[in-house]
Amino acid sequence: MPPDLGSGDAKAKTVRNGAAEGYERLIHMRRLANGLLLAIMGLFVFSHMWEPDGQDWDMHWRFVRAFAEAAMVGGLADWFAVTAIFRHPLGLPIPHTAVIPKNQDRIAEAVGRFITDNFLKPELVAERVKDKDLSEALGRWLAEPAQSSALAGGLVSAVPALLDALDDETVAVFLREQAAEAAEGASVAPAFGSVLEALAEQGRHQAILDALLKQGYRLLESNQELIRERIRGRSGWFMRFVSADRKVADTVIDAVNDLLYEVAANRDHPVREQLNHMVAEFADDLRRDPELQARVGTWLQDAAKHPSVAGAVEAGWVEFKAALRRDCASADGRLRAWMQNALANLGAGLVREKHVREALNARLRSLLVQLAERHGDDVARLVSETIRRWDSQTIVDKLETNVGRDLQYIRLNGTIIGGIVGLVLHAGAEVL
């Protein structure tokens, strides 16, 4: 009997259903072969227990007996032979029967050796793939929306399991350590200097000055009275008596306001030129000054080790995990859509770009040959060891389910051919 058919995913269920159908076909053919053999045996017994009257009938009846006898012998012989492959006929320990269970180790070794000699030899693999456009087949497969969607879904569905395998505390510690290591002045400061220099060349740093100017307007507007109070406090009694302090305060406020306006309106203002020079000098120092680099590294490392930063890192990781889980669980998730689009684009690119396919094919062929050379024996050994570990009844069930139906045809043919041979031999004997 085949193994019990349990529940599982769609693919496993299909395999089990196929095994059940194969077993049912085997039982059907076995019953047919047994029924024919029993019918022939019945004809044999009947032909010897009863004879029709008349000389002509006697001659014809001998042909019936010869056919029944030869067909029964052929059917029994083939029944014995087919049964002996898988088990002892009638449970009797006849020598050289139950061939498969008795030779399980030898069969396992032969199957492994067959796989190695006929499929996994490096020269055979090289010969079979030398003219194959493997990357084009892969590209066309990926370019199919159904295939890219199924593959993307499978990859995305594996993400939650991967997240479950990660310990939150371990990941948080790792992120903090990486942040502290990355915050070394020798690596961070020069990179930041290069970025700052590139932004300055594009004039992007002017946006910072514009934002500062806007903020300066607001500060000046909201703190005019405070400025007047400070100037009044620093003025003498005579200036306060003639209200000169107020005029001085208004003059200062107006002057600052005019300066802010001029700098904001004029892109070539000397203040902006000074800013350009300061940014360029600071960027150069970040790239070249070891002391500044060390100070920047120290600041960053201290910031990375601060408890608030550590808490932010842990909270960020937890939130990232939750968001990623939600996205993976959604049929319209961004990760799924992005991955499907990326796979489809990869497939279309492989189909479109011949030179890319040729380069990839060369690497794939070399990789397949190397895999066969390195792991061919390992695969054969795995197959052999797997077969050896199987229960002997499991092997019998698997083989009989897959080839037993054809062996029952041999029994049918043996019964019929045996009967025909018996007729021919009897006819020859009558002639002689």
SEMAR-499315 format. One line per 3 residues: number of its first residue (from 0); for each residue x, y, z of C-alpha. Coordinates in Angstrom, 1 decimal, padded with zeros to 4 digits. Each point is the difference from the previous one (the first is absolute). Last residue first. Example, Ala and Ser with C-alpha at 12.3 -4.5 7.8 and 13.67 -1.06 7.14 Angstrom:
1) 013.7/-001.1/007.1 | -001.4/-003.4/000.7
This chain:
431) 003.9/-034.7/-037.2 | -003.0/002.2/-001.0 | -001.7/-000.6/003.4
428) 003.3/000.9/001.8 | 000.3/003.2/-002.0 | -003.6/001.0/000.8
425) 000.7/-000.7/003.7 | 003.1/002.2/-000.1 | -001.8/002.8/-001.8
422) -003.0/-000.2/002.4 | 002.4/000.0/003.0 | 001.8/003.0/-001.4
419) -003.4/001.8/-000.3 | -000.8/-000.8/003.7 | 003.4/001.2/001.2
416) -000.5/003.2/-002.0 | -003.3/000.6/001.7 | 001.2/-000.7/003.6
413) 003.4/001.7/-000.5 | -001.7/003.1/-001.5 | -002.3/000.3/003.0
410) 002.9/-000.6/002.4 | 002.1/002.6/-001.9 | -002.8/002.4/000.2
407) 000.1/-000.5/003.8 | 003.6/001.1/-000.2 | -001.0/003.3/-001.6
404) -002.4/000.7/003.0 | 002.8/-000.9/002.5 | 002.3/002.6/-001.4
401) -000.9/003.2/002.1 | -002.0/-001.5/002.8 | 002.2/-003.1/000.2
398) 003.1/002.2/000.3 | -001.4/002.2/002.8 | -001.7/-002.8/001.9
395) 003.1/-002.3/-000.2 | 002.2/002.8/001.2 | -002.3/000.8/002.8
392) -000.2/-003.6/001.0 | 003.8/-000.1/000.2 | 000.0/002.9/002.4
389) 002.0/002.8/-001.4 | 003.4/000.8/001.4 | 001.8/-001.8/-002.8
386) -001.9/002.0/-002.6 | 001.0/003.3/001.7 | 003.6/-001.2/000.3
383) 000.1/-000.7/-003.7 | -001.5/003.3/-001.0 | 002.3/001.9/002.3
380) 003.0/-001.9/-001.4 | -001.0/000.9/-003.6 | -000.4/003.6/001.0
377) 003.3/000.1/001.8 | 001.7/-001.7/-003.0 | -001.2/002.7/-002.3
374) 000.9/002.8/002.5 | 003.3/001.4/-001.1 | 000.1/-001.1/-003.7
371) -003.7/000.5/-000.6 | 000.1/003.4/001.7 | 003.0/001.0/-002.0
368) -001.7/-001.0/-003.2 | -003.2/001.8/000.9 | 002.1/003.1/000.9
365) 001.9/000.0/-003.2 | -003.3/-000.2/-002.0 | -001.5/002.7/002.1
362) 003.0/002.3/-000.4 | 000.0/-000.4/-003.8 | -003.8/000.4/-000.2
359) 000.2/003.2/002.0 | 002.5/001.5/-002.5 | -002.1/-001.1/-002.9
356) -003.2/001.2/001.6 | 001.5/003.4/000.6 | 001.2/000.2/-003.6
353) -003.5/-000.9/-001.2 | -001.8/002.7/001.9 | -003.8/-000.2/-000.6
350) -000.8/-003.4/001.5 | 002.2/000.7/003.0 | -001.5/003.5/000.5
347) -003.5/-001.3/-000.2 | 000.8/-002.6/002.8 | 001.7/002.6/002.2
344) -002.9/002.4/-000.6 | -002.5/-002.8/001.1 | 002.1/-000.7/003.1
341) 000.2/003.7/000.9 | -003.7/000.5/-000.5 | -000.9/-003.1/002.1
338) 002.4/001.2/002.7 | -001.4/003.5/000.1 | -003.6/-001.2/000.0
335) 000.8/-002.5/002.8 | 001.9/002.6/002.0 | -002.7/002.6/-000.5
332) -002.8/-002.3/001.3 | -003.1/-000.5/-002.0 | -000.7/-003.5/001.3
329) 000.8/001.3/003.4 | 001.7/-002.3/002.5 | 003.4/001.0/-001.2
326) -000.8/003.7/000.6 | -001.3/-000.6/003.4 | 003.1/-002.0/000.9
323) 002.3/002.6/-001.3 | -001.8/002.7/002.0 | 000.3/-002.1/003.2
320) 003.7/-000.7/-000.6 | 000.8/003.7/-000.8 | -001.9/001.0/003.2
317) 002.1/-002.4/002.1 | 003.2/001.1/-001.7 | -000.8/003.7/000.5
314) -000.9/-000.5/003.6 | 003.4/-001.8/000.6 | 001.9/002.8/-001.8
311) -001.9/002.7/001.8 | 000.7/-001.6/003.3 | 003.7/-000.2/-000.8
308) 000.0/003.7/-001.1 | -001.7/001.0/003.3 | 002.5/-002.0/001.9
305) 003.0/001.8/-001.5 | 002.5/-002.3/-001.6 | -000.6/001.3/-003.6
302) 000.2/003.6/001.2 | 003.4/-000.6/001.6 | 001.2/-001.8/-003.1
299) -001.2/002.9/-002.2 | 001.7/002.7/002.1 | 003.2/-002.1/000.3
296) 000.1/-000.5/-003.8 | -000.6/003.7/-000.6 | 002.9/000.8/002.4
293) 002.3/-002.5/-001.7 | -000.8/001.3/-003.4 | 000.7/003.5/001.2
290) 003.4/-001.1/001.3 | 000.8/-002.0/-003.1 | -000.6/003.0/-002.3
287) -000.3/-001.1/-003.7 | -003.5/-000.9/-000.9 | -001.9/001.9/002.7
284) 002.4/002.9/-000.4 | -000.8/000.2/-003.7 | -003.7/000.0/000.7
281) 000.5/002.8/002.6 | 002.0/002.1/-002.4 | -002.6/-000.4/-002.8
278) -002.8/000.8/002.4 | 001.8/003.1/001.4 | 000.9/001.3/-003.5
275) -003.6/-000.4/-001.2 | -001.2/001.7/003.1 | 002.3/002.9/-000.6
272) -001.3/000.3/-003.5 | -003.5/000.0/001.4 | 000.9/002.9/002.3
269) 001.6/001.8/-002.9 | -003.4/000.0/-001.8 | 000.0/-001.7/-003.4
266) -003.3/-001.8/000.5 | -001.6/003.4/000.9 | -003.5/000.0/001.4
263) 000.5/-002.0/003.2 | 003.3/001.8/000.8 | -001.5/003.4/-000.6
260) -003.1/-000.8/002.0 | 002.0/-001.2/003.0 | 002.2/003.0/-000.2
257) -003.0/002.4/-000.1 | -001.5/-001.7/003.1 | 003.2/000.2/001.9
254) 000.3/003.7/-000.9 | -003.7/000.6/000.9 | 000.4/-001.6/003.3
251) 003.2/001.9/000.8 | -001.6/003.3/-001.0 | -003.1/-000.7/002.0
248) 002.1/-000.7/003.0 | 002.1/003.1/-000.5 | -003.2/002.1/-000.3
245) -001.4/-001.6/003.1 | 003.2/000.8/001.9 | -000.1/003.6/-001.2
242) -003.2/000.6/002.0 | 001.4/003.4/001.3 | -000.1/-001.1/003.6
239) 001.1/-003.6/-000.9 | 003.0/001.4/-001.7 | 000.7/002.3/003.0
236) -000.4/-002.9/002.5 | 002.7/-002.1/-001.7 | -000.8/-002.9/-002.3
233) 000.7/-003.7/000.7 | -003.4/-000.7/001.5 | -001.7/001.8/-002.9
230) 001.9/-002.1/-002.5 | -001.1/-003.2/001.8 | -003.6/001.1/000.2
227) -000.1/001.0/-003.7 | 001.3/-003.4/-001.0 | -002.6/-001.8/002.2
224) -002.7/002.2/-001.6 | 001.2/-001.0/-003.5 | 000.0/-003.7/000.9
221) -002.9/-001.5/-002.0 | 000.9/001.8/-003.2 | 003.7/-000.6/000.2
218) -000.5/-003.7/000.8 | -002.5/-000.4/-003.0 | 002.4/001.8/-002.4
215) 002.9/-002.1/001.2 | -002.0/-003.2/-000.6 | -000.6/001.0/-003.5
212) 003.8/000.8/-000.3 | 000.9/-003.4/001.4 | -002.2/-001.7/-002.5
209) 001.6/001.9/-002.8 | 003.4/-000.8/001.3 | -000.8/-003.7/000.1
206) -001.4/000.2/-003.6 | 003.3/001.5/-001.0 | 001.6/-003.3/000.9
203) -001.5/-001.5/-003.2 | 002.2/002.1/-002.2 | 001.0/-003.0/-002.2
200) 003.7/000.3/000.9 | -001.0/000.5/003.7 | -002.0/-003.3/-000.1
197) 003.0/-001.8/-001.4 | 002.3/001.5/002.6 | -002.4/-001.0/002.8
194) -000.2/-003.6/-001.3 | 003.8/-000.2/-000.2 | 000.3/001.4/003.5
191) -002.6/-002.5/001.3 | 002.1/-002.8/-001.5 | 003.2/001.4/001.5
188) -001.7/000.3/003.5 | -001.6/-003.5/000.0 | 003.0/-002.2/-000.7
185) 002.9/001.4/002.0 | -002.5/001.6/002.4 | -001.3/-003.4/001.1
182) -003.7/-000.1/000.3 | -000.3/-003.2/-002.1 | 001.3/-002.0/003.0
179) -002.5/001.6/002.3 | -002.9/-000.5/-002.4 | 001.0/-003.6/-000.6
176) 000.1/-000.7/003.7 | -003.4/001.6/000.5 | -001.4/-002.0/-002.9
173) 001.4/-003.3/001.4 | -001.3/000.7/003.4 | -003.5/000.7/-001.4
170) 000.2/-003.2/-002.1 | 001.0/-002.1/003.0 | -002.8/001.6/002.1
167) -002.6/-000.7/-002.7 | 001.0/-003.6/-000.6 | -000.2/-000.9/-003.7
164) -001.6/-003.4/-001.0 | -003.5/001.6/000.1 | 001.2/002.6/-002.5
161) 001.0/-002.8/-002.4 | -003.3/-001.7/000.4 | -001.7/003.3/-000.7
158) 002.1/000.4/-003.2 | -000.8/-003.4/-001.5 | -003.3/001.1/-001.3
155) 001.7/002.8/-002.0 | 002.2/-002.5/-001.8 | -002.9/-002.2/-000.9
152) -002.2/002.9/-001.1 | 002.8/001.3/-002.2 | 000.4/-003.4/-001.6
149) -003.8/-000.3/-000.6 | -000.2/003.5/-001.4 | 003.1/-000.5/-002.2
146) -001.5/-003.2/-001.4 | -003.5/001.3/-000.6 | 001.3/003.2/-001.6
143) 002.2/-001.9/-002.4 | 003.2/001.9/-000.4 | 001.7/-002.3/002.6
140) -000.5/-003.1/-002.1 | 001.1/001.8/-003.2 | 003.1/001.2/001.8
137) 000.8/-003.4/001.4 | -000.3/-001.6/-003.4 | 002.2/002.8/-001.4
134) 002.5/-000.5/002.8 | 000.3/-003.7/-000.7 | 000.7/000.3/-003.7
131) 001.1/-003.6/-000.5 | 002.7/-000.9/-002.4 | 002.7/-001.0/002.5
128) -002.5/-001.2/002.6 | -000.1/-003.7/-000.8 | 003.7/-000.4/-000.8
125) 001.1/001.8/003.1 | -002.3/-002.1/002.2 | 001.3/-003.2/-001.6
122) 003.6/001.2/000.5 | -000.6/000.9/003.6 | -001.6/-003.5/000.8
119) -003.3/000.7/001.7 | -002.6/-001.6/-002.2 | 000.8/-003.5/-001.3
116) 002.9/-001.2/002.1 | -000.9/001.8/003.2 | -003.7/-000.8/-000.2
113) 000.7/-003.6/-000.8 | 002.5/-000.3/002.9 | -002.7/001.3/002.4
110) -002.6/-002.4/-001.3 | 002.5/-002.9/000.1 | 001.0/000.8/003.6
107) -003.6/000.1/001.1 | -000.8/-003.2/-001.9 | 002.9/-001.8/001.7
104) -001.1/001.2/003.4 | -003.7/-001.0/-000.6 | 000.9/-003.4/-001.3
101) -002.2/-002.2/002.2 | -002.9/002.4/-000.2 | 000.2/000.3/-003.8
98) 000.4/-003.7/-000.8 | -002.8/-001.4/002.1 | 000.8/-003.3/-001.6
95) 003.4/-001.5/-000.7 | -000.5/-003.0/002.2 | -003.7/-000.8/001.0
92) -000.9/001.4/003.4 | -003.7/-000.8/-000.5 | -002.4/002.9/000.6
89) -002.2/-001.0/-002.9 | 002.7/001.3/-002.3 | 002.7/001.7/002.1
86) 000.0/003.7/-000.7 | 000.8/002.8/-002.5 | 001.8/-001.6/-003.0
83) -001.3/-003.5/000.9 | -003.5/001.2/-000.7 | 000.8/000.9/-003.6
80) 001.8/-003.3/-000.6 | -002.6/-002.1/001.7 | -002.9/001.6/-001.9
77) 002.0/-000.4/-003.2 | 000.4/-003.7/000.6 | -003.6/-000.4/001.0
74) -001.2/001.8/-003.1 | 002.2/-001.9/-002.3 | -000.9/-003.4/001.6
71) -003.7/001.0/-000.1 | 000.3/001.1/-003.7 | 001.7/-003.3/-000.9
68) -002.6/-002.1/001.7 | -003.0/002.0/-001.3 | 001.3/000.0/-003.6
65) 000.8/-003.7/000.0 | -003.4/-000.8/001.6 | -001.8/002.1/-002.7
62) 002.1/-001.6/-002.7 | -001.0/-003.4/001.4 | -003.6/001.1/-000.2
59) 000.3/000.5/-003.7 | 001.0/-003.6/-000.6 | -002.7/-001.4/002.4
56) -002.6/002.2/-001.7 | 000.7/-001.6/-003.3 | -000.2/-003.5/001.5
53) -003.4/000.6/001.6 | -001.2/000.7/003.5 | 001.3/002.9/002.1
50) 002.6/-000.7/002.7 | -000.3/001.2/003.7 | 002.3/-000.2/002.9
47) 003.2/000.8/-001.9 | -001.3/003.0/-001.9 | -001.8/001.3/003.2
44) 003.3/000.0/002.0 | 001.9/001.8/-002.7 | -002.8/002.5/-000.6
41) -000.1/000.7/003.7 | 003.7/000.6/000.0 | -000.4/002.3/-003.0
38) -002.7/002.0/001.9 | 002.1/000.2/003.1 | 002.9/001.3/-002.0
35) -002.2/002.6/-001.7 | -001.4/001.1/003.3 | 003.5/000.2/001.5
32) 001.2/002.2/-002.9 | -003.2/002.3/000.2 | 000.3/000.2/003.8
29) 003.6/001.0/-000.3 | -000.8/002.6/-002.6 | -002.7/001.6/002.2
26) 002.3/-000.1/003.1 | 002.8/001.7/-001.9 | -002.4/002.6/-001.3
23) -001.1/000.8/003.6 | 003.6/000.2/001.1 | 000.8/002.5/-002.8
20) -003.0/002.1/001.0 | 001.1/000.0/003.6 | 003.6/001.0/-001.0
17) -001.4/002.8/-002.2 | -002.2/001.2/002.9 | 003.1/000.0/002.2
14) 002.0/002.1/-002.5 | -002.9/002.4/-000.4 | -000.4/000.4/003.7
11) 003.7/000.8/000.3 | -000.3/002.7/-002.6 | -003.2/001.5/001.5
8) 001.3/000.1/003.6 | -000.7/-002.8/002.4 | -002.6/-002.4/001.2
5) 000.7/-003.7/000.5 | 000.0/-002.9/-002.5 | 001.2/-003.0/001.9
2) 003.0/-001.7/-001.5 | -000.6/-002.4/-003.0 | -001.2/-003.5/000.7
